[in-house]
């Protein structure tokens, strides 16, 4: 596995674990999964696995934030999304102090909605902000022949994310 189109430029952390042993290349383990005890033992017994991480530090930028995720799919919950939105928002005194919001299913890869973040930053997550955020999300959208329905889906999911992340 890897990043077909390169490492995500806005990633905070990226781990290259290609040095780890890959059970896929051990014939007796190939039909197994990572949940099978024999595969777990294979990984645990390899010295490189134990040396991968000794500590991890995650910045507290979004400590105490409110999070929101919503996925719209045609069929079951495990189906690919038509559109989904994930947001993290930190409020201070009723206004948005920090926000990160991303959408998937609207481009060839997940997109961070930087314009939406700029529109929402410093404002209360009220109805007017929700509407402005939804409109910012679809600004410049160029749907293909059979996926124009994703434009209003994205607009509405962004509005709901701002409302949902701002709820107490």
C-alpha positions as CSV (number, residue, x, y, z in Angstrom):
1,X,0.0,0.0,0.0
2,X,1.1,3.5,-0.4
3,X,0.2,6.9,-1.8
4,X,-0.4,6.5,-5.5
5,X,-0.3,10.2,-6.2
6,X,2.4,11.1,-3.6
7,X,2.4,11.9,0.1
8,X,-0.5,14.2,1.1
9,X,1.1,17.7,1.3
10,X,-1.0,18.8,4.3
11,X,-0.5,15.6,6.3
12,X,0.8,16.2,9.9
13,X,2.2,12.7,10.2
14,X,3.3,10.2,7.6
15,X,4.9,6.9,8.5
16,X,6.9,4.8,6.0
17,X,6.6,1.2,7.1
18,X,7.9,-0.5,4.0
19,X,10.8,-1.8,6.1
20,X,8.4,-4.0,8.2
21,X,8.1,-7.7,7.2
22,X,5.1,-8.3,5.0
23,X,3.2,-11.5,5.8
24,X,1.7,-11.4,2.3
25,X,5.0,-12.7,1.0
26,X,5.1,-15.7,3.4
27,X,3.2,-18.4,1.5
28,X,1.6,-20.0,4.6
29,X,0.5,-16.5,5.9
30,X,-0.8,-15.1,2.6
31,X,-4.4,-16.4,3.0
32,X,-4.6,-15.1,6.6
33,X,-5.5,-11.6,7.9
34,X,-4.0,-9.4,10.5
35,X,-6.6,-10.7,13.0
36,X,-5.2,-14.2,12.8
37,X,-3.0,-15.0,15.8
38,X,-0.2,-16.6,13.6
39,X,0.1,-13.3,11.6
40,X,0.1,-11.2,14.9
41,X,2.9,-13.5,16.2
42,X,4.9,-13.2,13.0
43,X,4.8,-9.4,13.3
44,X,5.4,-9.3,17.1
45,X,8.4,-11.7,16.7
46,X,10.1,-9.4,14.2
47,X,12.6,-7.0,15.8
48,X,11.7,-4.2,13.4
49,X,8.1,-4.2,14.5
50,X,9.0,-3.5,18.1
51,X,11.4,-0.6,17.1
52,X,8.9,1.2,14.9
53,X,7.5,3.5,17.5
54,X,8.9,4.3,20.9
55,X,6.7,7.4,21.4
56,X,4.2,9.5,19.6
57,X,3.3,13.1,20.2
58,X,0.1,14.6,18.9
59,X,-0.2,18.3,19.0
60,X,-3.1,19.5,21.2
61,X,-4.4,21.9,18.5
62,X,-7.8,20.3,18.5
63,X,-8.0,19.1,22.1
64,X,-11.5,19.8,23.4
65,X,-12.8,20.3,19.8
66,X,-16.1,19.1,18.5
67,X,-16.1,16.6,15.8
68,X,-18.6,15.8,13.0
69,X,-18.7,13.1,10.4
70,X,-21.5,12.3,8.0
71,X,-21.6,9.9,5.0
72,X,-24.3,9.6,2.3
73,X,-24.2,6.3,0.4
74,X,-26.6,4.6,-1.9
75,X,-26.7,1.3,-0.1
76,X,-25.2,-0.1,3.1
77,X,-22.9,1.6,5.6
78,X,-19.8,-0.2,4.2
79,X,-20.5,1.1,0.7
80,X,-18.4,3.8,-0.9
81,X,-19.7,7.3,-0.1
82,X,-21.5,9.4,-2.6
83,X,-20.2,12.3,-0.5
84,X,-18.9,12.5,3.1
85,X,-17.8,15.3,5.2
86,X,-15.6,15.3,8.3
87,X,-15.0,18.4,10.5
88,X,-13.2,19.3,13.7
89,X,-14.1,22.7,15.2
90,X,-12.9,24.4,18.4
91,X,-15.1,27.2,19.7
92,X,-14.2,30.0,22.1
93,X,-16.9,32.3,23.4
94,X,-19.4,31.2,20.8
95,X,-17.1,31.8,17.8
96,X,-15.1,29.4,15.8
97,X,-11.5,29.6,17.0
98,X,-10.1,26.8,14.7
99,X,-11.7,24.5,12.1
100,X,-10.6,21.7,9.8
101,X,-13.1,20.3,7.3
102,X,-12.7,17.9,4.5
103,X,-14.9,16.1,1.9
104,X,-14.6,12.9,0.1
105,X,-16.5,11.6,-3.0
106,X,-16.4,15.0,-4.7
107,X,-13.0,14.8,-6.4
108,X,-10.4,12.1,-7.3
109,X,-9.2,12.2,-3.7
110,X,-10.4,13.6,-0.4
111,X,-10.3,17.4,-0.3
112,X,-9.6,19.8,2.5
113,X,-12.1,22.6,2.2
114,X,-9.8,25.6,2.8
115,X,-12.2,28.2,1.6
116,X,-14.9,26.9,4.0
117,X,-12.4,27.0,6.8
118,X,-11.6,30.7,6.0
119,X,-15.3,31.6,5.8
120,X,-16.2,30.0,9.1
121,X,-13.1,31.1,11.1
122,X,-13.9,33.8,13.7
123,X,-17.7,33.5,13.2
124,X,-20.5,32.0,15.3
125,X,-21.6,28.7,13.8
126,X,-25.1,30.1,13.3
127,X,-27.5,29.7,10.3
128,X,-25.8,32.6,8.3
129,X,-22.4,31.0,8.8
130,X,-23.8,27.5,7.8
131,X,-25.3,29.0,4.6
132,X,-22.0,30.8,3.8
133,X,-20.0,27.7,4.4
134,X,-22.2,25.6,2.2
135,X,-22.0,28.1,-0.6
136,X,-18.2,28.4,-0.3
137,X,-17.9,24.6,-0.5
138,X,-19.5,24.4,-3.9
139,X,-18.0,27.6,-5.4
140,X,-16.5,26.7,-8.7
141,X,-17.8,23.1,-8.6
142,X,-17.7,21.5,-12.1
143,X,-19.8,18.3,-11.9
144,X,-19.3,15.7,-14.6
145,X,-22.2,14.5,-16.8
146,X,-23.7,12.1,-14.3
147,X,-22.8,13.4,-10.8
148,X,-24.3,16.9,-10.6
149,X,-26.4,15.6,-7.7
150,X,-23.2,15.8,-5.6
151,X,-23.1,19.6,-5.6
152,X,-26.2,20.1,-3.4
153,X,-25.2,17.1,-1.3
154,X,-21.9,18.7,-0.5
155,X,-23.5,22.1,0.2
156,X,-25.9,20.5,2.6
157,X,-23.4,18.2,4.3
158,X,-21.1,21.2,4.9
159,X,-24.0,23.2,6.4
160,X,-24.8,20.2,8.7
161,X,-21.2,19.8,9.7
162,X,-21.0,23.4,10.8
163,X,-24.3,23.1,12.7
164,X,-23.3,19.7,14.2
165,X,-19.8,20.7,15.2
166,X,-21.2,23.8,16.9
167,X,-23.8,22.0,18.9
168,X,-23.2,21.8,22.7
